[in-house]
Amino acid sequence: MASVKFQQNLMNLQSNMLNFAYMLTSNRDDAYDLLQDTTLKALDNEEKYAEGTNFKGWVFTIMRNIFINNYRRGVRAATVVDTTDNLYHLNLSQDSGIESPEESYGAAEISQAINEFSDDYRIPFSMHVAGYKYNEIADHIGLPLGTVKSRIFTARKKLQERFSDYR
């Protein structure tokens, strides 16, 4: 792809890329940083783009990979290694951030709320929480993909309403 055409295609994708970056980061400033990093990486690797392949998919894959790498780098940086002889720092009591047990919902309460759903909502939601993808749930239950997504969304909303005082 000629350099000018490549750059033009990349510039035409900027608004879509910003939307995708915001979806990944949920933060405007981080989204702009991710957009800039992706644009620079795409320009630096122009020669690696294979003519005739999906340009938008190629660029969005770069963005997703940069986001994942940055996330993993942040997780590694947040890891604390206690090098004291007696593991003093690890043995300190940790503050959970919850002032009292009454102010938090236990897993049993949340499970009970989920189990109170009808099978139409409980089964797809439970499968989604267990890590199944939407299309796998749809195939397993024998429902259209849109119906499965709608039921999972509705189940989430019901839980949010039930535990709204938690916030």
N, C-alpha and C positions, 0 to 999 in steps of 0.2 A: 504494500500500500504506500503510495507516495506520501512523503512526510507532511505536506500541506493538507492532503485529504485525511490523513490519520489525525492530525491536530484538530481539524474541523469536526470530525466525528467525535473526538474526545470532548471538545467544547460543547457540542450539541447535547451530550449526555450529562453535563454538569448538574442540572436541576434534578434529574433522576438519581444521580449519584448522591447528591446531598440528602434527598429523601431517604435513600437506603442507609446512608451513614447515620442519619438521625434515628432511624429505626433500630440500628445496631447499638448505638451509644446512649440514646435517650438524653442527650445533653447537646445543646446547640454548639457550644465551643468545641467539644470533642468531635462533633460531627464535621465541623469545618476543618479541624486538624486532620481527620481521617480522609476527607475529600482532597485536601492538599497533598497528603502523603500518597494517596492512590494516583492522583494526576501525575505527580513526579515519577512514581514508579512505572506507570504506563509509558510515559514519555522516554524514560531511561531504557525501557525494554521493548521499544517499538519494533526492533528487528526480530524479536521472538514471536511477534504476532503472525499467525499463518493466514495468509489471504484466503478469503472464502469461508472462514469460520465466523461464528457469532461474536461480533465485536463487543456488543453490550455484555454478553455473558463473560467474555474474557476479562473485561474491565471490572465487572462486579465480583468475579472470582478473586481478582487481585485485592479488591477492597475487603472482601470477607477474610482473606488470608492475613492481611495486615491487621485487621481487628483482632483476629484470634491470636496472632503472635503477640500483639500488645497486651492482650488480656493475660496470656500465659506469663509474659514477662512481669506483669504487675503482681500476679499470684506468687511467683518465685521471689520477688522482691519483698513481699509481705511476710514471707516465712521467717520465723525467728529461730535461731539456733542458740541454745543455751550451752555455753562453753565453760561455765563455772564448774569447779571440782565436784560440788555436791548437788548440782542441778538446782541451785537456789531459785532461779527464776521460774522454772517449771513447777516447782513445788509451792509457789505462792498461790493463794486462793484467787480465783478469777472472778471478776464481777460480771455477771451475766447481762447486765443492763436492764434487767427486769426488777422492779422494786420489791414486788412480792408475788407469790404464786397465784394470788387471786387476780392479778392483773394480766394473766396470760391464759391462753386457751391451750389445753393439752391435746395431744394427738387423739386421745379417746373421744373428746368432744367433737373434734373435726370429723373423725371417722363416723361417729354416730350421726352427725348432720348429713354426711354423704350417704349413709345407709338408709336414711329416711327418704331419699329421692326414690321415685319410681324407677323400675328397671330401664325405662326408655332413656333416662338421664344418668343413672348411677353406673351402668355398665360402660357406656362410652367414656364417661368422665374418669372412672377408675382405670380403664385401659390407658387413657391418655396420661394420667399421672404415673402409671407404671412404665411409661416410656414408649408405648406404641405410637406409630405415626398415624395421621388421620386416615390415609388410604388403607393401612393395615386394619384399622378399626372398622372402616366401612366394609372391607372384604369379609371380615370375620362375622360381622353382624348382618351383612347383606342389605345395607342401606346405602343410599346415594351419599357421596362425599359431603355435599353441602348440608345434608340433614345431620350428619355426624358432627360437623363443625358447629352447626347451630345449637345442637343439644349440649355440646361441651361448653359453649359460650354461655348458654342459659344456666347450666349447672354452676359455672363460676360466678355468675351474677347472683344466683340464689345464695351461695356461700358468702359472698361479699355483703349482701343485705343482712344475712343472719348474724354475721360477726362484725357488723359495721361499728359497733360501740368499742371494738378492740382498738381502732385507730385513735 
